[in-house]
Amino acid sequence: MSFLTAEWRKLAIANYVIDKDLLIPYLPVGTELDLWNDTCYVSLIGFLFKNTKLLGFSIPFHANFEEVNLRFYVKYNDNGIWKRGVVFIKEIVPKFALSVVANTIYNENYEAMPMSHSLTEVDEGREVIYKWRYKNQWQGFAVKAHRALSEILPGSEAEFITEHYWGYARYSDLKTNEYEVKHPKWAQYNVTSFEINVDFELVYGTSFAFLNEQQPSSVMLAEGSEVSVEKKRTII
């Protein structure tokens, strides 16, 4: 049985080009940075969890909620087979219990904060807004896009960003936790505009302060799908 099942919906994704050397301290042992066209990315992602179940059971008041995370992309050579995955700098959720479970079981970097979202559809467009409050300062990520879905093209940057099906988290200096995330290939809405009001230094630390002055190289809005997060194993 999967550890977690849910729907991930309306994924707003802002991709930033980053010096890969800045991410080396965050690499779990055994993994390598995964690049697209020799470019290293971090992504700011806001999305909705819906119909969430742990080990097949719904948890009262914890089925539907927002998440915002900052992540980067890695790969792991598992006996000659390359697995493409992600590592999270921080994952923000609105429920303290969610952060405790994820941090305890998967050794992830979850933190609970007040959060909100809005979804609006007008004429041929849609708007998605995610907000979270840290140290009494509200942060926000808003995306406007067309209402119609479009295919994510093979070999595109968007495919690279969305087609990572493993999660890796540092367990210790000698061990890494690995878990699989299963979902079908996603479709996207073509983005028309966006607004990012985030103090990256405040929320994510001084290593990411430069993002305050940097525009993302691309912004996406993926519809998402049903997902399952499988039980972890420890590698290395």
C-alpha positions as CSV (number, residue, x, y, z in Angstrom):
1,M,0.0,0.0,0.0
2,S,1.2,3.5,-0.8
3,F,2.2,5.7,2.1
4,L,0.2,8.6,0.7
5,T,-2.3,9.1,-2.0
6,A,-3.7,12.5,-3.1
7,E,-4.4,14.8,-6.0
8,W,-1.8,17.5,-6.8
9,R,-3.6,20.3,-8.6
10,K,-2.8,23.7,-10.2
11,L,0.9,23.6,-9.8
12,A,2.4,27.1,-10.3
13,I,6.1,26.6,-11.1
14,A,8.8,29.3,-11.4
15,N,12.1,28.1,-12.6
16,Y,15.4,29.9,-11.8
17,V,18.8,29.3,-13.2
18,I,21.3,28.8,-10.4
19,D,25.0,28.3,-10.0
20,K,25.3,24.5,-9.4
21,D,28.0,25.0,-6.8
22,L,25.5,26.7,-4.5
23,L,23.5,23.4,-4.3
24,I,26.4,21.1,-3.6
25,P,26.0,21.5,0.2
26,Y,22.3,20.4,-0.1
27,L,23.0,17.2,-2.1
28,P,22.1,14.0,-0.3
29,V,24.9,11.5,-0.4
30,G,24.9,9.3,-3.6
31,T,23.0,11.8,-5.7
32,E,24.2,14.1,-8.5
33,L,22.8,17.3,-9.8
34,D,20.5,16.7,-12.8
35,L,20.9,19.4,-15.5
36,W,18.9,20.4,-18.5
37,N,21.0,21.5,-21.5
38,D,23.9,22.1,-19.0
39,T,21.6,24.4,-16.9
40,C,21.0,24.0,-13.2
41,Y,17.6,25.0,-11.9
42,V,15.8,25.6,-8.6
43,S,12.0,25.8,-8.8
44,L,9.5,27.6,-6.6
45,I,6.2,25.6,-6.7
46,G,2.8,26.2,-5.2
47,F,0.0,23.7,-5.5
48,L,-3.0,22.1,-3.9
49,F,-3.2,18.8,-2.1
50,K,-6.7,17.3,-2.5
51,N,-8.3,14.1,-1.1
52,T,-5.2,13.2,0.8
53,K,-5.0,9.8,2.5
54,L,-2.3,8.3,4.6
55,L,-2.1,4.5,4.3
56,G,-5.6,4.6,2.8
57,F,-7.2,6.6,5.5
58,S,-8.4,10.2,5.4
59,I,-7.3,12.3,8.3
60,P,-9.9,14.8,9.5
61,F,-9.1,18.4,8.5
62,H,-6.0,17.3,6.7
63,A,-7.4,16.2,3.3
64,N,-7.2,19.5,1.4
65,F,-4.5,22.1,1.8
66,E,-1.8,24.1,0.1
67,E,1.9,23.5,-0.3
68,V,4.7,25.7,-1.4
69,N,8.2,24.4,-1.9
70,L,11.6,25.3,-3.2
71,R,13.3,22.3,-4.9
72,F,16.1,21.3,-7.2
73,Y,16.8,18.3,-9.5
74,V,19.1,15.3,-8.9
75,K,19.7,11.9,-10.3
76,Y,20.8,8.6,-8.6
77,N,22.6,5.7,-10.3
78,D,20.8,2.6,-9.0
79,N,22.9,-0.3,-10.3
80,G,23.2,1.2,-13.7
81,I,19.7,2.7,-13.9
82,W,19.5,6.4,-13.6
83,K,16.6,7.6,-11.4
84,R,15.7,11.3,-11.8
85,G,14.4,13.0,-8.6
86,V,14.1,16.1,-6.6
87,V,15.5,17.5,-3.3
88,F,13.5,20.0,-1.3
89,I,15.2,23.0,0.3
90,K,11.9,23.7,2.3
91,E,8.3,22.6,2.0
92,I,5.7,24.9,3.5
93,V,2.2,23.5,4.6
94,P,-0.5,25.1,6.8
95,K,-0.9,22.2,9.2
96,F,1.6,21.5,12.0
97,A,0.8,17.8,12.0
98,L,1.6,17.4,8.3
99,S,5.1,18.9,8.9
100,V,5.7,16.6,11.9
101,V,4.8,13.4,10.0
102,A,6.8,14.3,6.9
103,N,9.9,15.4,8.8
104,T,9.8,12.4,11.1
105,I,9.2,9.7,8.5
106,Y,10.9,11.0,5.4
107,N,13.4,13.4,7.0
108,E,12.2,16.2,4.8
109,N,12.3,19.9,5.5
110,Y,8.7,20.8,6.1
111,E,7.6,23.9,8.1
112,A,4.0,24.9,9.0
113,M,2.9,28.4,8.2
114,P,-0.4,30.2,7.8
115,M,-1.4,29.8,4.1
116,S,-4.2,30.6,1.7
117,H,-5.0,30.3,-2.0
118,S,-7.5,31.4,-4.6
119,L,-8.6,29.9,-8.0
120,T,-10.4,32.2,-10.5
121,E,-11.7,31.5,-14.0
122,V,-12.9,34.3,-16.2
123,D,-13.6,34.3,-19.9
124,E,-10.7,32.4,-21.5
125,G,-8.3,32.8,-18.6
126,R,-7.6,31.5,-15.1
127,E,-5.7,32.9,-12.1
128,V,-4.0,30.9,-9.4
129,I,-2.7,32.6,-6.2
130,Y,-0.7,31.0,-3.3
131,K,0.1,33.0,-0.2
132,W,2.0,32.1,3.0
133,R,3.1,34.1,6.1
134,Y,6.5,33.9,7.6
135,K,7.7,36.1,10.5
136,N,4.6,38.2,10.0
137,Q,5.3,38.9,6.4
138,W,3.0,37.6,3.7
139,Q,4.6,36.0,0.6
140,G,2.8,35.4,-2.6
141,F,3.0,33.7,-6.0
142,A,0.3,34.4,-8.6
143,V,0.0,33.0,-12.1
144,K,-2.5,33.9,-14.9
145,A,-2.9,31.5,-17.8
146,H,-5.2,30.4,-20.6
147,R,-8.1,28.1,-19.5
148,A,-7.3,25.5,-22.2
149,L,-4.9,22.7,-21.5
150,S,-1.9,22.0,-23.8
151,E,0.6,19.2,-24.1
152,I,4.0,19.3,-22.4
153,L,6.3,18.6,-25.3
154,P,8.9,15.8,-25.2
155,G,12.4,17.1,-24.7
156,S,11.2,20.5,-23.5
157,E,12.2,22.4,-20.3
158,A,8.7,21.9,-19.0
159,E,9.0,18.1,-19.4
160,F,12.4,18.1,-17.6
161,I,10.8,20.1,-14.7
162,T,7.8,17.9,-14.3
163,E,9.2,14.4,-15.1
164,H,11.1,13.6,-12.0
165,Y,9.6,10.7,-10.2
166,W,11.8,10.2,-7.1
167,G,12.4,12.1,-3.9
168,Y,15.7,12.2,-2.1
169,A,16.3,13.5,1.4
170,R,19.5,13.6,3.5
171,Y,19.2,11.1,6.4
172,S,22.8,11.6,7.5
173,D,26.2,12.4,6.0
174,L,26.4,8.7,5.1
175,K,22.8,7.8,4.2
176,T,20.0,9.1,2.0
177,N,16.2,8.4,2.0
178,E,14.6,7.6,-1.3
179,Y,10.9,7.4,-2.2
180,E,9.0,7.1,-5.4
181,V,6.3,9.5,-6.6
182,K,3.9,8.0,-9.1
183,H,1.7,10.0,-11.5
184,P,0.9,10.2,-15.2
185,K,2.4,12.8,-17.5
186,W,0.9,16.2,-16.8
187,A,-0.6,18.8,-19.1
188,Q,-0.1,22.6,-18.7
189,Y,-1.9,25.9,-19.1
190,N,-0.1,28.5,-21.2
191,V,1.0,31.3,-18.8
192,T,0.2,34.8,-19.8
193,S,1.6,36.7,-16.7
194,F,2.8,36.1,-13.2
195,E,3.7,38.0,-10.0
196,I,6.2,36.7,-7.4
197,N,6.4,38.6,-4.1
198,V,8.8,36.4,-2.1
199,D,11.6,37.4,0.2
200,F,13.8,34.4,-0.6
201,E,16.5,35.4,1.9
202,L,13.9,35.6,4.7
203,V,12.1,32.3,3.8
204,Y,14.9,30.2,2.5
205,G,18.1,31.6,3.9
206,T,21.1,33.8,2.7
207,S,22.2,31.2,0.1
208,F,19.1,32.1,-1.9
209,A,19.0,35.8,-1.3
210,F,20.1,36.4,-4.9
211,L,16.7,35.2,-6.1
212,N,15.2,38.4,-4.8
213,E,16.9,40.2,-7.7
214,Q,16.5,37.5,-10.3
215,Q,13.7,36.9,-12.7
216,P,12.7,33.3,-13.3
217,S,13.8,31.8,-16.7
218,S,10.3,30.4,-17.1
219,V,6.9,30.1,-15.3
220,M,4.5,27.2,-15.8
221,L,1.0,26.2,-14.6
222,A,0.5,22.4,-14.7
223,E,-2.9,20.9,-14.0
224,G,-1.5,17.9,-12.1
225,S,-3.2,14.6,-11.4
226,E,-3.7,11.9,-8.8
227,V,-0.4,10.9,-7.2
228,S,0.9,8.3,-4.8
229,V,4.0,8.6,-2.6
230,E,5.5,5.2,-1.9
231,K,7.2,4.1,1.3
232,K,10.8,5.2,1.7
233,R,14.0,3.2,1.7
234,T,17.5,4.1,2.8
235,I,20.2,4.0,0.2
236,I,24.0,4.1,0.4
